[in-house]
Amino acid sequence: MKLLTDKGNNFSLKALIASQLSGIDLQLQHVESTAIVVPYLKRNILPVLEIEPGEFLFSSNAIARYILSLGGKDSDDIRVTSWLEWEATELQAVLSSYLPVLYGGGKVDGQRLQSCLTKLNSALNGSQFIVQEQSAVDICVFAALYPLYAKNSSCFENYPNLNSWFSKLSVDPAFSASVARVTGGQGSEALKASILARPIINPLPSPGATMKNEETTGGEETSVREFSKEELQRDKDTFQNGRESAPKPLPRKHPILPQQGLKNILITSALPYVNNIPHLGNIVGCVLSADVFSRFCRLRNYNVLYICGTDEYGTATETKALEEGLTPQQICDKYFKLHDQVYQWFNIDFDFFGRTTTEQQTKIAQDIFWGLHKGEHLLPETVEQLKCEKCNRYLADRFVEGTCPLCNFDDARGDQCDKCGKLINATELKNPRCKICNSTPLIKSSDHLFLNLPRLESKLQTFLDSSFAAGDWTSNAKLITSSWIRDGLKPRCITRDLQWGTPVPLEPYTSKVFYVWFDAPIGYPSITANYTSEWEQWWKNPEQVQLYNFMAKDNVPFHSVVFPCSLLGSGEDWTLVNHLIATEYLNYEDSKFSKSRGIGVFGHHAQETGIPADIWRFYLLYIRPESQDSSFNWSDFVLKNNSELLNNLGNFINRGLMFLEKNFGGIVQEMKLEPEDCNLVAAVGQELKQFVSQLEKVKIKDSLRCILNISRLGNQHIQATKPWVLVKGSPEEKARAGTVTSLCINISCLLSVMLQPYMPDTSRTIQEQLNAPAEVNVLTGEFICRLEPGHKIGTPKPLFAKVEPAQAEELRKKYAGKQEEVQPQKQSPTLADPAPKAAPATEVNPAEVEMIVKWRVPWFGLIHSQNLLFGPMCL
């Protein structure tokens, strides 16, 4: 085999290290950086592995894995594939723009690189390699990062885990020999020519400069590819004539039911737990992401139902009830209202927002239970639990305290020790005591029912194979699910010795309730049943309905393993998840959100700032943790608002509207498109197609960039054509100014539609200023002229306000302190198209319901190990 590469190409390290580790002989042949060595490729890609004459591999990661496989060194661990995908799409994209500046001279912006390095540093915490054992991931990431190290050997000193990993690999014989072969002992100088010769991978436009007057561009330049004559003519014809054949928006009438001939989309977001107020990470990970997708689907004229609600059973509710001196029902009523208010303020457009403490929840959960019982998928088991004889109840782990069996801390909780941080079982505590009455509980045996997951594993695997292949599952969702299956499923307890929950209908278990991890996902169909009596048309209709689940990654096992097994074992033909969209975690500044410590912005805080909800939506979606953890940062919040919104998007739309009003009486002019206009039409059309394609795959953050690219292209066109000069010239020149401006007005109209999923209030405002008809609100993937000559616009006004750094600093300090108690506000204004609401909560006398205690696996804080999550016993 022969490796063809230019001199000093650090990506050739991947193949060379792999050959050293696997003992495969590899011939090295240097070619010019511009050489096209694969005859059927239109551009040069290096390095290239020539396996045999005429047979090539030209992905450096694929080359490394192929060579490792020849030596029996490749791993089939799905995490290897996931990490290599990240290295190719995220890390290489960042380095492709960072390294040329580092090696060629100039000021580097390390913000995106820092995010990548932080991810690697976290992955290497307590681990010698990125994926347990040395693999292609270590080779490929090392090769990608080597130019940084060659330029500055202390570049990783702020990332101790990464620094240790890199240092150890650097002295490994296979790695050091390969480095010597690529650099020839010349260090970073040997790499410079190759780095500077490479194209940039998927560059993201930089933020624009501050707008000073009408002539500013409002942003950095966005590159545009060359279009063929056929493409230009096609896009011109579509723009000029496409309106006649464009579809009209479908009406949204409740109740929404599946329809023959339409694409029927059922969307759920993870049910937020009712005992607290959601923080920004909760919001973007679940309800906001699902809201963006549901709004997009409506723009595509899909038949969409978006369902959510509060998850109300569990120990956390009872803990909160004890803290506040209320009953669990009163806590649910109080926090249901708070959640509803937060989501209304954030413009989350549910079709129905319900709750799990309903008769429908009981009926459907018990029906599923009977199906599992009839199918013999339940196992009786006896387990040991702590029981307080004085309180006469079994104690949830959160209601037991004692001495930690590991570090002897005398105030450890029944589920975790706050001093050593170790997870423990309540029965392992030394000197246990009941948190309610302080008496000593005893270990007692109790009979429970377990869901026989091993018996359902083959059905689950068949379902997952099909869903993975046909659906859009995020990489982390596939990874987490596959790891559960690989480790082997175990029976899981589905009953509890409690009162606050859905009652078990089978003797002798009727004094017990269902375990919340079994019960809570059933909230999706039960909430739908509270929305419409014909709920089964959505939930028992897998041939017609596509189900999308949105959540943070900690919720994945419930939705991909546990809930599907419950439905598969029930004996009915349920709609199962087709697409599982899981985010990574959103952190706050340099820490994590914490209600107890008062760290971070929570839902009601965002409203208190006076900053509009759309600005919060935009920033959260801009930094949405799609493939890696991200952080909310106040300085970056200011930067994105002032550069991307104010100076780029807002500047483009406002300058066009103002210019048309001032110089043409607000009347759209005849558009005689010149070649440069046709290029702009084609470029906008290309971004629009990319936008639609990305959102169809639920790539929400990437799609947002397409909107900003279009406004940046519009600003560049205005700057290049200078309509403010043309309008003062001859009649022909003034007509030309009218063409440029009217074309940009139509781009603004398109942007108003594309913005609707992300910034609905801003979208509405733009359309009011454009006086755009409702029929524009359809996305076909084609850029067409919606506002034709003679159309009269409305009154232009600025869209966005500047956020001063000093204001952000005040907010940073304000929300770093202890949070105060929040009471429900007056009812927020309803949405323009209100959906039916859940029935109002009834008043409950505090003495009416006894304070009851119940264990529950936290819905938003589960542990990724099955054994730690539920354990072999019901505790």
Disulfide bonds with the S-S distance in Angstrom:
none
